[in-house]
Amino acid sequence: AIKTMKLYTHVERIQREVKSRFGSEAIDPIALSEIDCMHYEGNDAIKDVIQAINLNSSSKVLDVGSGFGGVARVLSAQSKCTTVAMELQSDIHNCAEDLS
């Protein structure tokens, strides 16, 4: 049943926001995270995780329920870790691939 739930229904909002802010230029993952991170604490929480578990270029992270991939992109950009993001909601997954 969870695979058929649409937990987030406004994917086009992300696409419109990205287009209006960045057009077709390459997008910095930190700037993009202002739009595509789906949690309350923003990049400060991500920085706290990087420091707390000492993420670095030899680290590997699996982000389950990754949404639009914002957290995974920021983790990789800031710590140089390898990140795999997994999202079950297909429209969000497709949008995340487009953003990446």
C-alpha positions as CSV (number, residue, x, y, z in Angstrom):
1,A,0.0,0.0,0.0
2,I,2.8,2.4,0.8
3,K,4.1,2.2,-2.8
4,T,0.8,3.6,-4.0
5,M,0.5,6.5,-1.5
6,K,1.2,9.9,-2.8
7,L,2.7,11.5,0.3
8,Y,3.8,14.6,-1.6
9,T,1.6,15.9,-4.4
10,H,3.2,19.1,-5.6
11,V,6.2,18.0,-7.5
12,E,5.6,20.7,-10.1
13,R,6.2,23.3,-7.5
14,I,9.8,22.2,-7.2
15,Q,10.2,22.2,-11.0
16,R,8.8,25.7,-11.3
17,E,10.9,27.1,-8.5
18,V,14.1,25.6,-10.0
19,K,13.3,27.1,-13.4
20,S,12.5,30.5,-12.0
21,R,15.6,30.7,-9.8
22,F,18.2,29.0,-12.0
23,G,16.9,28.8,-15.5
24,S,19.0,26.3,-17.5
25,E,22.3,27.0,-15.8
26,A,24.2,24.4,-13.7
27,I,22.9,24.4,-10.1
28,D,25.0,24.4,-7.0
29,P,23.7,21.7,-4.6
30,I,23.8,24.0,-1.7
31,A,21.7,26.7,-3.5
32,L,19.4,24.0,-4.7
33,S,18.9,22.6,-1.2
34,E,17.0,25.8,-0.3
35,I,14.2,24.4,-2.5
36,D,14.5,20.6,-2.4
37,C,15.3,19.6,1.2
38,M,12.1,18.2,2.7
39,H,12.9,18.6,6.4
40,Y,12.6,21.3,8.9
41,E,16.2,22.0,10.0
42,G,17.8,22.8,6.7
43,N,21.5,22.5,6.0
44,D,22.5,23.1,9.6
45,A,21.1,19.6,10.5
46,I,23.0,18.1,7.5
47,K,26.3,19.8,8.7
48,D,25.6,18.4,12.2
49,V,25.3,14.9,10.8
50,I,28.5,15.2,8.8
51,Q,30.4,16.3,11.9
52,A,28.7,13.8,14.3
53,I,29.5,10.8,12.3
54,N,32.7,12.1,10.7
55,L,31.6,11.7,7.0
56,N,34.4,12.1,4.6
57,S,35.5,11.0,1.1
58,S,35.7,7.3,2.1
59,S,32.2,7.3,3.6
60,K,29.2,5.7,1.9
61,V,25.6,6.8,2.7
62,L,22.3,5.2,1.7
63,D,19.5,7.8,1.9
64,V,16.2,5.9,2.1
65,G,13.1,8.0,1.4
66,S,15.4,10.6,-0.1
67,G,12.6,12.8,-1.5
68,F,14.0,15.2,-4.1
69,G,17.6,14.2,-3.2
70,G,18.5,17.5,-1.5
71,V,20.1,15.9,1.6
72,A,22.0,13.4,-0.5
73,R,23.4,16.1,-2.7
74,V,24.4,18.3,0.2
75,L,26.0,15.4,2.1
76,S,28.1,14.6,-1.0
77,A,29.0,18.2,-1.8
78,Q,30.1,19.0,1.7
79,S,31.8,15.8,2.9
80,K,32.7,14.3,-0.5
81,C,31.1,11.0,0.6
82,T,29.5,8.7,-1.9
83,T,25.7,8.9,-1.5
84,V,23.0,6.7,-3.0
85,A,19.5,8.1,-2.7
86,M,16.3,6.0,-2.9
87,E,12.8,7.3,-3.2
88,L,9.7,5.1,-3.7
89,Q,7.3,7.8,-5.0
90,S,8.1,7.7,-8.7
91,D,7.3,11.3,-9.6
92,I,9.5,12.6,-6.9
93,H,12.2,10.1,-7.9
94,N,12.1,11.3,-11.5
95,C,12.3,14.9,-10.4
96,A,15.3,14.1,-8.2
97,E,17.0,12.5,-11.1
98,D,16.4,15.6,-13.2
99,L,17.8,17.8,-10.5
100,S,20.9,15.6,-10.1
